[in-house]
Amino acid sequence: MKTILVPCDFSTAAIQAVEFAQEIAQASRGQVKVLHIIETRYLYGNGMAGQPYLFADTSLAVDELIKDAQKEFEKIKLALGEGRVPINFLAETGSLIETVLDVAVRENADLIVMSSTGAHGLREFFIGSNSERFVRRAPIPVFVTHQMQHVKDIRDIIVPTSLDLTENEFLTQVKTLQARFDAILHVLYVNDYPMSLMHDEEATASLRNYAKFYKLQRYTLNVRRGPNLEKAILDFASKMPGSIIAMSTHGLKGCEHLLKGSVAEDVVNHTTGTVFTYVNPQK
C-alpha cells in the first residue's frame, strides 16, 4: 500500500478519509494522493433559471475551481501536519467514478480510501451510493469509511465468508492487513439453516477447513444464525467496536447485479463503520 488515492470533495467525511489514509500510509511508508474532481456537467447550462453554472469560457471556470480546491487542500495539509507522509494534490475534470478509476490506474495506486454516507430506499435500488459503485468496479482494494477511524484502534478484522476456496487473492490482502494492523481475524459464517441444510456443527467444521486451507493465523471461528446475511454481519460487527469488515465482491454489473446483488455492497451502504473490499476475479 505504497500509493493511496483519496477522492475528496473537502466535506468533513472526506477529510476524515484523508486522515485515515495518512495513517495507513505512515504505517506502510507510503504516500497519499488527494484527488479532487470537477465534474464538467456542472460547468454548462442553458441559461434557464436553476442553471447557475453557465460560463462562456469553461477553461477559466475550471482554473478558478482548481485554485479554490488547492486552497482547501492546503488547509487540510496544515491541519494534518507536515512531514508525516507525502501528501500530494491532484485535480481532474470529468465524471466522478470514471475519473477516479482512470487516475487510480494512471498513478499506480495500491489502495483507494473514500468516505460514504450510504444510499437507501429507491435511490439505493436504482442508483446506489458512489462508494457501492467503486466497490463493484475498482481494480484495486477499497477502504470505505463512514466515520473517523484510527489505525491504532484497529485490533479486529471481521471476515464474513461463504466458505469459498477460490479467494486466494482476497485472503492474501486480508493477511497483509492483519499484519499491518497487528489484528485478530474473526472469520464469520452466517448459517441460514434450514435453508442451507447445514447444521452449525457442520458449518464449524467447514470453517476449520477454511482456515487451514488459507493458512490463517491468530483467528477466531464464528457461526451465526439468520436468513439475512447483511443484518447478521452488521450485528456481529456492532458488538466489536473499532473493528473493520473485510469482504470480497464479484463486481457484478448491469442486470446481473440487479438480480444477484452483492452482500458486500449492501454492507458498505448500511454500516456505520469501515469496510475493506476487494473484487475477487471471476471464476
N, C-alpha and C positions, 0 to 999 in steps of 0.2 A: 504493500500500500504506500508506494513512494509518491504518487501524484494523486491528489484527491480533488475532485471537481465539485463545487458547491453552487448550484443555481441560486441566485439571490435577488430578491426584489426589495431588500432593505426593511422588510417587516420585522417585528420582534421575533417571530418564529424563525425567519430565515437567518437572522443574526445569531440566534441560538445554534442553528445548524452549522454556521461558520465556526463558532467556538468549539463545538463538538468535533468538527473536522480538524481543527487546530490541535486538539488534544490527541486525536488519533495519529496525526502527522508527527507530533512530538514523540509519541511512543515508538513510532516506526522510522523516525528520522527522515520523514518525507516532507512534502510541500503541499500547500493548499492553493488552488486557483479558484478565485471567486468570479463567477460568471453572471453578468447582468445582461438580460436580453431585452432589446427594444423591439416589440412586436410591430412590424410595419403596418399592420392593418389599422393601428391607432393613429397613423400619420396622415391618413387620407379621409376625405369626407366629400359630401356632395353639396355642401353649403346650406343644407337644411337645418332647422332647429334640432338640437340634440347631437350635432356633429361638430364638436368644438375643436377637433384636431385636424383642421384643414390648413395646409401650408402650400404656398405657391412653389417654394423650393424645399423639398423634403430633406435634402442634404444638410441644409442649415439647421433644420429642426433636429435631425439626428445628432449633429455636432453639439448642440446645446444640451440635449438629453444625456449624451455621453459625459459632458463636463459636469453636469449635476450628479450623475451616478459616481463619477470619480471622487467628487467631494464627499459623498455619502460613504464610499469605500474608505477614504482616509480617516473618517470618524471611527469606523469600525476598527481599523488597524490601531488607532490611538487607544481605543477602549480596551482592546485585547492585549496590547503591549507589544512593542517591537522586539525582534530578535529571537523569539521562542522558536518559530519555524518560518521559513519563507512563505509569505502570503502575497500572491500577485493578483492583479485585476485584469479581467477580460470583459470587453463589451462587444456584443454582436447584435445584428438586426436579423429578424426572421421569425418564424413560428417557434413557439416555446419548445415543444417536445423535440421536433426535428433538429433544432439548433443545438440543444443540449447533447443529443446523441451524436451529432456530427462533431461537435467540439470535443467530446469525450474521446472519440477515435483519433482526431487530429492531434490532441495533446497527449496521447498515450496514457490516459487516466487509468488508474487501477481501481478506483472506487468513486461512486457518486454519493454525496451526502445531501439530503434535501429535507425540508420541512413540509408538513402537510397538516391541513385542517380536516381532511377526510371528505367524503361525499355520502349523502344519504338519500333515501326515498327514490323518486323518479329520476333525479339527477344522477344518482349512483347507477341506476339500471341502464339509462340511455347514454350517459357520458362518462361517468366515473371520475374520480379525482385525478389530477395531473400525476400525483405520485403513483396511483394504480397503473396508469399507462406507462410510466417509466419502468415500473417493476416488470411489466409484461414484455417490454421491448429492449431494455438496456442490455448491451453486450458484456457488461461488467457488473460486479456486485453493487447493490444499492443499500444504503442505510436511510431509513425514513424516520425522522424524529417528529414527535408531536408536542414535546415539551423539553425543557433543558435536561440534558443527560450528561453526566460527567464520567469520563473513562475510569477514574479512580474508584467510582462507586459500582462498577460492573463486576460482579463476582459470580453471576449465574447466567447461563445461556440456555434457554428453553428451545429444544429441537423437536417440534412435532414431526411425526413420521407416519407413513403408510406402510412401513417395513419394506420399502423399495430397495432392492440391491443393485440398482443401476445409477446410483447417485455419487459416484466416486469424486467427481469434481466438486460437488456441493460440500460433501463431508470434508474434503481437503481444505476448503475455505473455512469451514466451521472450526476445524482443528487449529488452523492458523489464528483465528480469532481467540480461541481458548488460550493458546499460548501467549498471545498479545495481552490479554486482559487477566491472565492467571485465574481463569474462571473454572467453575464446575459445569459440566454439561448435564442437563436434565432431559433425557430422551422421553418423549411423551407419545403414547399411542392411545387414541380415543376409540374405544370399543363400543360400537352401536349394536351389540348383541341384543336381541336375537337376529337382527337383520344381517349381521356379519357372519353368523353361525360359528363364531369363535368365542369360546369361554375365556374368562380372564386369565385362567391358568395357562391356556394355550398362548394367549397374547403375551404373557410374561416370558414364556419360553422362547417365543419368536423374537422378543426384544433382546434376550440374552444372545441369541444367534446373530442378530443385527449388530450388536455392539462388538461381538467377536469378529464378525466379518469385516467391519470397518476399523478394527483395532483401536477402539476408543479407550481412553484413559480418563480417570477422575470423572466418573459419571454416576448418575442415578437412573433407574428404570422405573417408569411410571405408567400405569394403565388407569384410565378414567372412563366412566360410562357416560353415554349421551348420544342422542341422534344428531345433534348439531355440532359439527366439528369446530366451527369458528367459536361458538359460545364456550365450548369446553376448553379450548386453548386460552381464551381470554380469561376465563375463570381461574384456570391454573396459574396464569401469569399474575393475576391480581393478588395472589397470596404470596408473591415473591417480589417485593418492592425492589426497584433498582435493576431488575433483570432485563435482558433483551430477548427477543424472539428471533430465531434464525430459521428461515423457511426457503425451500426451493419452489420454483414455479416453472411450468412448462411453456410459458409465453404464448398461450393460445390467442388467436386473433379472429376478428370477424365473427361469422355465425358460429364457428366452433367455440369461441369464447363465450358467446351469449348462451349457448346450450349447456356447456360444461362448467364455465366459470372457473374460478380459482380460489381456493381457501386462503392462500397467501395474500391475494389482493383484497379479500374481504377483511382479513385481519389487519392489513395495512390501513384500510379505511376506518375501521372501528376501534382500534386500540387507542389508548392514551399514552402508550409507551413508545419504545424504539424497536423497529423491526429491521433485520438484515435479510435481504433476499438475493437469490442467485438463480438465473434462468438455467435450468437443467437442460442440456441438449436433448432434442427429441430422439427417442429410441426408434 
